[in-house]
Amino acid sequence: MMRIIAGTRGGRKIYSVPKRKFVKPISARIRQSMFDILRPYVTGSVFLDLYAGVGTVGLEALSRGAAKAVFIEKDGFCLKTIERNIAALDFTEQAKALKADVLSGLKWLEHFSDYKGYDIIFMGPPYRTEENLPLSYSMRTLELLAASGIACPGAIIAAQHHNKEEVSAPAGLDLFRREKYGDSFVDFFRPKP
């Protein structure tokens, strides 16, 4: 069972989806470590959770003081689970869950940040298909983020990806930190001034 780790909703349950849905939520260990790194930036932030799954990362951000979180997920069942989690954790005023394919473009998301941009963006694209074939969505997503201009100046983009997926900073972003967790990396980027 997944739970919020810390903050105002620390210890509260997060609803998940059946294993057949092939959703692999971020582990509590990676989530804790990532939020230790992001701690100085979370309070009052506008948070974007791409490939949100059941919303674990964005919900954690809200619990830790983010002012607003926007969740993007293309699977309808997962989206309903995010909405259920938002309601169960009493975040309906600060959270918005939207059904969309991240790879179809991101510029339209500026509207949901009230045109101020996002302070923190997390992306955890799926590593594999249901047939166990590797996916490589990270670079394309980072390129779309860099081109969209939806990250505000000084924003942090945290990208979780498989350690065998080649990821580097696309034009417009600087990679300033990389953390390794088992078969995953979490890379931290900032928009170039």
Backbone bond lengths (Angstrom), bond angles and torsions (degrees), N, CA, C in turn:
res aa  C-N    CA-C-N  psi(-1)  N-CA   C-N-CA  omega(-1)  CA-C   N-CA-C  phi
1 M - - - 1.457 - - 1.523 109.66 -
2 M 1.328 116.14 133.72 1.464 120.77 179.75 1.521 109.87 -91.05
3 R 1.317 114.38 146.73 1.459 120.37 178.70 1.530 109.76 -138.38
4 I 1.334 115.38 156.72 1.460 120.75 169.11 1.520 106.96 -66.93
5 I 1.333 117.07 135.12 1.465 120.73 -175.19 1.527 111.96 -80.00
6 A 1.335 117.49 -47.35 1.467 119.90 -171.64 1.515 111.06 -147.72
7 G 1.331 114.90 171.39 1.460 120.69 177.24 1.519 111.81 95.65
8 T 1.322 115.49 -161.64 1.468 121.73 -174.10 1.527 113.11 -64.65
9 R 1.324 117.60 -24.40 1.473 120.80 178.95 1.530 111.75 -112.75
10 G 1.326 117.06 18.84 1.467 122.23 -179.17 1.518 111.73 -52.12
11 G 1.334 116.73 131.91 1.454 122.88 179.72 1.513 114.61 88.51
12 R 1.328 117.89 -12.09 1.468 120.90 -179.02 1.526 110.27 -74.73
13 K 1.329 115.55 147.22 1.469 123.60 -176.87 1.526 111.35 -72.02
14 I 1.338 114.98 144.34 1.469 122.44 171.80 1.520 106.89 -113.69
15 Y 1.314 116.71 124.08 1.470 120.36 177.32 1.522 109.85 -69.43
16 S 1.327 116.15 142.69 1.459 121.52 179.83 1.530 109.62 -116.58
17 V 1.307 116.69 -170.73 1.462 122.62 178.17 1.524 108.39 -121.44
18 P 1.335 117.49 158.27 1.474 119.65 179.37 1.530 111.18 -58.18
19 K 1.321 116.22 149.33 1.480 121.81 -178.83 1.532 111.87 -55.95
20 R 1.331 117.60 -31.40 1.474 120.89 -179.56 1.531 112.37 -62.42
21 K 1.341 117.78 -16.89 1.467 120.98 179.05 1.529 111.59 -75.95
22 F 1.334 117.21 -8.24 1.459 122.24 174.57 1.536 112.06 58.73
23 V 1.331 114.96 41.93 1.465 121.50 175.26 1.521 107.05 -107.59
24 K 1.326 116.32 126.45 1.458 119.95 179.70 1.530 108.35 -113.37
25 P 1.350 116.56 96.87 1.464 118.06 -178.64 1.529 111.99 -65.16
26 I 1.298 115.29 153.57 1.465 121.88 176.73 1.533 108.29 -60.11
27 S 1.311 116.47 140.07 1.468 119.90 -179.24 1.527 110.28 -70.80
28 A 1.327 115.45 155.81 1.470 120.73 178.23 1.528 110.35 -61.06
29 R 1.338 116.97 -36.39 1.466 121.17 -179.76 1.525 111.88 -62.78
30 I 1.338 115.96 -46.59 1.470 119.44 179.35 1.531 110.17 -67.14
31 R 1.322 115.70 -41.72 1.473 120.38 -179.86 1.542 110.44 -60.58
32 Q 1.338 116.48 -45.98 1.469 120.27 179.68 1.527 110.87 -61.30
33 S 1.321 116.96 -47.44 1.459 121.19 -178.70 1.533 111.02 -62.70
34 M 1.339 116.18 -44.04 1.458 120.28 -179.00 1.528 110.64 -62.81
35 F 1.340 116.75 -42.83 1.466 118.78 179.98 1.533 112.27 -72.69
36 D 1.322 118.24 -23.42 1.467 119.84 171.40 1.532 109.42 -63.20
37 I 1.333 116.75 -39.60 1.465 122.14 178.80 1.531 110.87 -70.93
38 L 1.345 116.53 -40.50 1.467 121.64 -176.54 1.534 114.03 -82.83
39 R 1.325 117.13 -9.53 1.478 121.82 -172.03 1.534 114.33 -44.38
40 P 1.347 120.11 -46.54 1.473 118.63 -176.38 1.534 113.98 -66.26
41 Y 1.336 117.10 -13.59 1.470 120.24 -171.86 1.530 114.19 -109.91
42 V 1.335 117.90 -10.16 1.469 120.68 -169.64 1.527 113.11 -75.63
43 T 1.324 117.91 -44.50 1.468 120.62 -174.52 1.525 111.24 -58.51
44 G 1.335 114.90 124.24 1.461 121.28 179.05 1.517 115.32 78.42
45 S 1.332 117.62 3.06 1.466 120.89 -175.49 1.526 112.77 -78.92
46 V 1.340 114.37 159.36 1.464 121.78 167.40 1.525 105.38 -100.63
47 F 1.343 116.04 118.74 1.459 123.52 -168.65 1.525 109.74 -111.58
48 L 1.334 116.79 134.63 1.465 122.02 176.83 1.519 109.21 -117.71
49 D 1.340 116.07 125.01 1.465 122.89 -178.84 1.532 107.70 -112.35
50 L 1.342 116.65 102.75 1.466 122.07 -179.49 1.522 109.85 -92.26
51 Y 1.335 117.22 145.57 1.469 122.45 -173.56 1.533 107.23 54.50
52 A 1.317 116.40 53.29 1.464 122.31 -164.85 1.525 114.91 -67.79
53 G 1.329 119.04 -19.33 1.473 119.55 -179.24 1.510 110.31 64.04
54 V 1.340 117.47 -112.05 1.468 121.10 176.09 1.531 111.47 -105.00
55 G 1.342 116.54 5.79 1.459 121.12 173.04 1.517 115.75 91.68
56 T 1.321 116.94 13.59 1.464 121.73 -173.18 1.529 113.34 -53.00
57 V 1.323 117.66 -46.30 1.471 120.56 -173.92 1.531 111.06 -72.49
58 G 1.320 117.27 -46.48 1.470 119.96 178.57 1.514 112.58 -63.39
59 L 1.337 117.15 -37.29 1.467 121.01 177.62 1.526 110.69 -65.58
60 E 1.326 115.95 -40.21 1.470 120.59 176.39 1.533 109.95 -61.27
61 A 1.337 116.30 -41.55 1.464 120.47 179.13 1.528 110.88 -61.90
62 L 1.326 117.01 -43.45 1.465 120.35 178.82 1.525 110.98 -63.40
63 S 1.319 116.77 -42.94 1.459 120.96 178.82 1.530 111.10 -60.45
64 R 1.337 115.70 -32.64 1.467 120.73 -177.71 1.528 112.79 -91.63
65 G 1.326 117.62 9.54 1.460 119.38 170.70 1.510 117.67 111.71
66 A 1.335 118.44 4.79 1.472 118.88 174.89 1.530 108.76 -61.08
67 A 1.321 116.94 142.16 1.465 121.67 -178.81 1.520 111.55 -75.45
68 K 1.338 115.61 -30.73 1.458 120.18 -174.35 1.521 108.32 -156.50
69 A 1.344 116.34 146.73 1.467 120.43 174.15 1.519 109.49 -137.18
70 V 1.321 115.09 136.85 1.461 122.89 175.84 1.523 106.99 -116.12
71 F 1.335 116.22 128.71 1.460 123.28 -177.30 1.521 108.96 -111.27
72 I 1.334 117.65 130.28 1.462 122.68 177.23 1.519 108.77 -117.39
73 E 1.332 115.74 123.29 1.467 121.72 -178.71 1.520 108.06 -149.46
74 K 1.336 117.43 135.94 1.469 118.73 -178.11 1.526 113.72 -94.12
75 D 1.331 118.24 -17.35 1.460 120.95 179.51 1.539 109.65 -83.10
76 G 1.306 116.13 123.61 1.466 121.28 -176.30 1.516 113.85 -62.28
77 F 1.334 117.24 -38.49 1.468 120.58 -179.93 1.528 110.03 -66.58
78 C 1.332 115.83 -42.88 1.476 120.18 177.06 1.527 110.36 -62.51
79 L 1.331 116.71 -41.95 1.459 120.87 -179.42 1.532 110.79 -59.67
80 K 1.324 116.66 -43.34 1.468 120.30 177.48 1.532 110.94 -62.40
81 T 1.338 116.28 -36.14 1.468 120.53 178.28 1.525 110.59 -67.88
82 I 1.338 117.62 -39.54 1.472 120.63 175.33 1.525 109.45 -59.90
83 E 1.330 116.49 -46.73 1.470 120.47 -179.61 1.528 111.00 -61.52
84 R 1.327 116.24 -38.67 1.472 121.00 177.27 1.537 110.09 -63.78
85 N 1.328 116.62 -43.06 1.467 120.59 178.61 1.525 111.72 -65.20
86 I 1.325 116.79 -41.98 1.471 120.99 178.52 1.528 109.88 -58.28
87 A 1.328 116.05 -46.37 1.470 120.51 -179.20 1.527 111.15 -66.49
88 A 1.346 116.96 -45.31 1.472 121.29 -176.69 1.525 111.53 -63.24
89 L 1.342 116.52 -31.16 1.467 120.97 -178.20 1.534 112.74 -95.87
90 D 1.344 115.95 6.62 1.474 121.55 178.54 1.525 113.14 58.87
91 F 1.326 116.11 46.48 1.464 120.80 177.49 1.535 112.20 -112.86
92 T 1.329 117.94 18.94 1.468 119.81 -173.73 1.530 113.34 -61.15
93 E 1.333 117.41 -29.08 1.475 119.90 -179.85 1.526 112.05 -75.18
94 Q 1.340 117.63 -27.92 1.465 120.83 -173.10 1.527 114.01 -105.72
95 A 1.345 117.63 -4.00 1.464 119.24 -171.02 1.520 111.92 -125.37
96 K 1.333 114.89 147.12 1.469 121.98 176.93 1.522 107.54 -138.20
97 A 1.346 116.52 124.99 1.468 121.73 177.49 1.523 108.35 -108.01
98 L 1.329 116.15 128.52 1.461 121.40 -175.19 1.519 110.67 -127.20
99 K 1.347 115.12 137.42 1.471 120.25 178.34 1.518 108.31 -89.37
100 A 1.329 115.92 117.55 1.466 120.49 -179.42 1.515 109.45 -164.39
101 D 1.328 114.99 157.17 1.459 122.13 173.63 1.532 107.12 -94.33
102 V 1.306 116.28 113.79 1.471 121.87 -177.91 1.525 111.24 -52.31
103 L 1.338 116.76 -40.29 1.465 120.81 -174.09 1.532 113.77 -73.05
104 S 1.340 116.93 -4.35 1.467 118.80 178.49 1.533 111.74 -88.73
105 G 1.328 117.63 0.95 1.464 121.38 177.16 1.516 111.63 123.36
106 L 1.346 116.04 154.87 1.474 120.71 -172.60 1.525 114.14 -128.06
107 K 1.322 118.48 -10.46 1.468 121.70 -175.67 1.531 111.50 -53.68
108 W 1.330 117.66 -37.71 1.464 122.41 -177.74 1.535 112.77 -61.27
109 L 1.333 116.97 -18.85 1.464 120.47 -178.18 1.531 113.12 -72.94
110 E 1.337 117.78 -12.46 1.464 119.15 178.77 1.527 110.72 -60.07
111 H 1.327 117.50 -31.70 1.470 121.82 179.04 1.531 111.01 -57.64
112 F 1.345 117.11 -39.50 1.462 121.16 -175.14 1.535 112.60 -80.08
113 S 1.331 117.20 -5.30 1.465 120.68 171.50 1.529 109.55 -101.26
114 D 1.344 115.72 13.17 1.472 121.78 -175.25 1.528 111.12 57.76
115 Y 1.333 115.39 31.80 1.468 123.71 177.37 1.530 113.00 62.62
116 K 1.346 116.81 18.59 1.471 120.51 176.43 1.519 110.81 -96.23
117 G 1.317 117.88 -15.25 1.458 122.01 -176.73 1.515 111.68 90.52
118 Y 1.321 115.88 166.10 1.463 122.57 -179.12 1.520 109.57 -98.70
119 D 1.328 115.06 137.08 1.465 121.19 179.53 1.526 111.51 -81.74
120 I 1.335 116.07 -37.62 1.466 121.66 178.91 1.521 107.93 -134.96
121 I 1.327 115.55 131.77 1.467 121.35 176.77 1.516 107.44 -124.43
122 F 1.330 115.62 125.88 1.463 120.61 174.52 1.516 108.58 -111.49
123 M 1.331 115.59 135.70 1.463 120.36 174.79 1.520 108.89 -132.06
124 G 1.313 115.00 126.66 1.457 121.30 177.21 1.516 109.06 -132.00
125 P 1.332 117.25 69.42 1.465 119.45 -177.65 1.523 111.56 -63.40
126 P 1.336 116.54 154.89 1.479 118.90 178.37 1.524 110.55 -62.30
127 Y 1.330 115.57 145.91 1.474 121.58 179.61 1.518 111.59 -84.92
128 R 1.352 116.66 -34.81 1.466 121.18 -170.83 1.520 111.14 -139.63
129 T 1.330 114.54 155.92 1.463 120.63 173.46 1.529 108.73 -79.35
130 E 1.337 115.79 172.67 1.469 120.12 175.90 1.527 111.17 -62.97
131 E 1.328 116.59 -22.99 1.474 121.60 177.44 1.524 111.45 -87.09
132 N 1.338 116.59 7.75 1.462 123.88 178.08 1.531 113.79 69.59
133 L 1.312 116.80 26.08 1.462 121.16 175.28 1.522 108.90 -91.04
134 P 1.343 117.99 139.83 1.468 119.55 -177.17 1.528 112.29 -67.84
135 L 1.306 114.74 140.73 1.464 122.06 173.97 1.525 107.59 -109.51
136 S 1.306 116.80 152.15 1.469 120.56 178.23 1.525 108.42 -135.92
137 Y 1.333 115.93 76.14 1.467 121.55 -176.68 1.527 113.03 -94.15
138 S 1.327 117.35 -13.57 1.470 119.62 -169.08 1.524 113.42 -64.46
139 M 1.328 117.82 -50.15 1.470 119.54 -177.59 1.522 111.26 -62.77
140 R 1.338 116.55 -43.91 1.474 119.81 179.52 1.529 110.16 -60.66
141 T 1.329 116.96 -41.70 1.466 120.65 -179.68 1.523 110.59 -66.42
142 L 1.330 117.50 -42.95 1.469 120.51 177.88 1.533 111.50 -62.04
143 E 1.339 116.30 -40.21 1.476 120.25 177.04 1.526 110.76 -62.57
144 L 1.345 116.67 -42.42 1.470 120.47 178.02 1.525 111.01 -64.09
145 L 1.331 116.36 -40.32 1.470 119.95 177.82 1.521 111.08 -62.90
146 A 1.324 116.52 -46.26 1.466 120.58 -179.28 1.531 110.80 -61.35
147 A 1.332 116.49 -41.10 1.466 120.88 -177.64 1.530 112.84 -74.98
148 S 1.324 117.32 -26.82 1.472 120.99 -173.60 1.519 113.73 -74.14
149 G 1.338 116.80 -29.23 1.456 119.69 -176.89 1.519 114.44 70.88
150 I 1.343 118.32 18.70 1.473 119.99 -177.75 1.529 113.04 -85.12
151 A 1.336 116.96 -10.59 1.473 120.43 175.40 1.521 107.54 -85.21
152 C 1.328 116.88 128.92 1.462 118.90 -179.73 1.530 109.85 -75.08
153 P 1.320 118.42 163.09 1.463 120.17 178.26 1.537 109.94 -56.75
154 G 1.310 116.88 135.14 1.460 120.65 -178.71 1.519 114.15 81.90
155 A 1.325 117.80 2.83 1.464 121.49 179.67 1.521 111.08 -64.49
156 I 1.324 115.57 160.22 1.464 121.83 174.21 1.521 108.00 -119.54
157 I 1.326 115.17 131.54 1.461 122.17 174.88 1.517 106.89 -111.80
158 A 1.332 116.72 120.44 1.464 122.17 177.84 1.525 107.68 -107.22
159 A 1.332 115.99 121.47 1.459 122.04 -175.41 1.523 110.13 -118.86
160 Q 1.332 116.67 113.07 1.460 120.99 175.47 1.525 108.19 -91.13
161 H 1.339 116.37 131.38 1.463 119.31 179.64 1.526 109.73 -151.78
162 H 1.327 115.45 163.39 1.470 121.22 178.18 1.525 108.95 -67.84
163 N 1.333 116.24 144.78 1.468 119.11 -176.52 1.528 113.45 -67.18
164 K 1.337 117.69 -14.94 1.471 119.57 177.31 1.527 112.36 -90.91
165 E 1.321 117.47 -6.52 1.464 120.66 177.75 1.526 108.53 -84.63
166 E 1.329 116.11 126.03 1.469 121.00 -179.84 1.532 109.56 -74.46
167 V 1.321 116.45 115.75 1.463 121.23 179.86 1.521 108.80 -130.60
168 S 1.333 115.49 132.67 1.467 121.85 176.50 1.522 107.23 -142.50
169 A 1.310 116.23 175.33 1.462 120.07 -178.93 1.524 110.33 -77.62
170 P 1.341 117.54 120.31 1.472 118.85 174.94 1.527 110.05 -75.65
171 A 1.320 117.17 169.84 1.466 121.25 177.18 1.520 108.71 -54.16
172 G 1.337 115.11 131.79 1.465 119.88 178.06 1.518 114.73 98.90
173 L 1.346 117.27 -10.64 1.465 120.52 179.24 1.523 110.46 -127.30
174 D 1.326 116.05 147.98 1.466 122.71 173.25 1.521 108.87 -112.61
175 L 1.335 116.95 131.61 1.465 122.28 172.71 1.526 107.03 -86.79
176 F 1.347 117.18 120.11 1.468 118.31 -177.53 1.530 113.71 -116.65
177 R 1.337 118.00 -7.49 1.466 118.87 178.88 1.523 109.26 -161.16
178 R 1.345 116.07 145.66 1.472 121.83 175.57 1.520 108.29 -137.53
179 E 1.326 116.15 129.64 1.462 122.39 177.25 1.523 108.74 -119.29
180 K 1.339 116.71 139.17 1.476 121.72 -179.53 1.522 109.64 -108.53
181 Y 1.334 115.69 132.81 1.470 122.89 177.47 1.524 107.43 -134.97
182 G 1.325 118.00 99.85 1.466 120.06 -179.45 1.514 110.75 58.12
183 D 1.351 116.71 -120.56 1.472 120.30 -179.37 1.531 112.45 -92.96
184 S 1.341 116.91 12.84 1.466 121.11 -178.56 1.517 111.48 -118.49
185 F 1.331 114.47 149.93 1.455 122.15 165.18 1.524 107.65 -114.20
186 V 1.314 116.26 149.42 1.464 120.67 163.43 1.525 105.74 -119.98
187 D 1.333 115.06 116.39 1.456 122.20 179.97 1.536 108.60 -101.13
188 F 1.333 115.91 141.51 1.455 121.43 -179.37 1.533 109.00 -115.59
189 F 1.314 115.66 125.02 1.463 123.33 -177.40 1.527 110.55 -120.78
190 R 1.344 114.40 156.06 1.464 121.22 170.65 1.527 107.90 -130.53
191 P 1.341 117.26 147.21 1.473 118.39 173.36 1.517 109.50 -65.38
192 K 1.326 116.70 142.59 1.474 120.47 174.81 1.517 108.14 -70.96
193 P 1.350 117.13 143.83 1.478 119.78 179.96 1.526 111.05 -62.55
